[in-house]
Amino acid sequence: MEVVCTLAPCADRQCAAHAKTRSPYAETAWTLPGWLIGWDVCGWGGHRRFARHWSVPQLRSARADTEQMPRSADAIEEAVRRYQTMLAARQQAPQVVAAAYRHGAALGLSIDGLQPEQGHATLYVVRELHATRMWCAEALVSRRADEGRRLLIQARAWATRLALPVHLWLSDKHDAFVTGIAAELPGGPQRDGVHHFLRGVAKPMLAADRHAKGTRRRTGRGLRAIAREVVPQRRRIAGAPPAVAPAPPPAPPPPANPLAKAVPVATDPPADAGEVGLEDWSAGRGLHNDDQGGPCQPPG
């Protein structure tokens, strides 16, 4: 939509800026001050950038192809930044926050960080668990008590403004967070997050798994040789050519000595003994190699 706004001076003759031309006030209902695109275009681009993860070239080509609205990459990036600013201001508006917690009885807060790459600042976020809203966030270089205290102070201000008690704090039990939470919001219990809790529970399981692997390696050393014998037998039964040269025929037994004592003859193993050994070796090999997984999927 193209809107033509007529610039005009102030109608009040006594106004100090009567000689200067101004844009009409109704223009701000259509477009941002000093901009050439409307609010709907700004919201369209911001929604697709963050909800659908479109790139800036995608936004640019979509507007140029469908709406014949050629915009530079810099203009689109500036619109996205304005969208972020407006969205953050909307999420932090007191009336919007009060409406979200209108029927709430208590608050549950969590603080945790995410480091995008090694050596970069860690983004720490304070979230409210019941309404699943992000309250505040800040990129911190270190987890010192004075730096993390700023986020806790903001969280206390939000809780005071809502007039709701904080009945739970979730964190990774770092010393800076433990002391900061106790100082800013005393009386509320502090608990480990689900990920940190499960990781702590999995530690004895991982230790037992490592012990079981060592025991398995010590007691199952002969299974590898059995597995190597069973595999060629399988291939011969299936009609496939053997992977290795056949073993030489056994040497003839020595002549019997009438004066020697009778020696018991070794009996042949059961027919399925090799298969049992092969399956047991496969299970042991899986136990040795299957050591991946997070705290929710411990090995063993």
C-alpha positions, 0 to 999 in steps of 0.5 A: 500500500502506498500512502502519500503524507502531506507535510504541513506546518503547525496550525497553532500560530503561537507554536515555536515550531510553526514555521517548520513542516511536520509529518501528520500524526496519523502517519505513525499508524501506518509506518514507523517514524522515518521509514518507508515500510509499514508495520505489517511489512516489519512484522511479516519479515520478523515473524519469518526470520525468527519463527520460520528461520528465513535468511535475509536473502530469502526475505529480500527475494520474497518481497521482490518477487511477490510484492515488487518491493525491492529492499537492500539487505541492510534495510531488511536487517535494520527492520529485523532489529527494529522488530526485535526491539518492539517484540522485547518491549511488548513482552516486557510491558507491565500490562502484558506481564500482569495479564499473563500471571493474572491467575497465578499463585506463585512463581518458579524461576530458572537460570542457566547459560548457553555458550555458543562457542568456546571463548565466547560470552555465555548467554544467561537466561532467566525463565519463569516455568509456570507460564514458560516466559523468558524474563531477562537475558544477558551475555556474561563473560564470566560467572562471577557473583557480581555479574550474575547478580544483575540478572537476579536483581531484574528477576526480583524486580519482576517478582515484586511488580507481580506481587507473587512469591517465588517458591522455586529456583532451578539452577546448576548450583554454581556458587555465584547463583547459590549465593546470589539467589539466597541474597536477592530472593531469600526463603525460596528453595533451590533445586538442580535442573533436570539435566544436572540432576540426571547427570548426577544420578548417572555418575554411579551408573557410568562407574558401574558400567566401566567396571563391568567393561573391565571385568568383561574384557578379562573374562571373555578373552577366548571368545574372539578366537571362537568367533573367528572359527565359527564365521568360516564354518557359517560360510562353508555351510552357506556355500560361500568361499572361505575368507581364509585358507582351509586348515591343514588336515590333522596329523595321524595319531601316534601308535598305541603304547600297550604299557601306557595308561588309558587316557580319556578321549575328549568329546566333541562340543555340542553342535550349537556351541559355536553359535552360542560363543559367537552371539556371546562375543557379539553381545560383549563387543556391543557392551564395549563399544556402546558408550555414547549417550547423554544423561537420559540414556546411560550406557550399559 
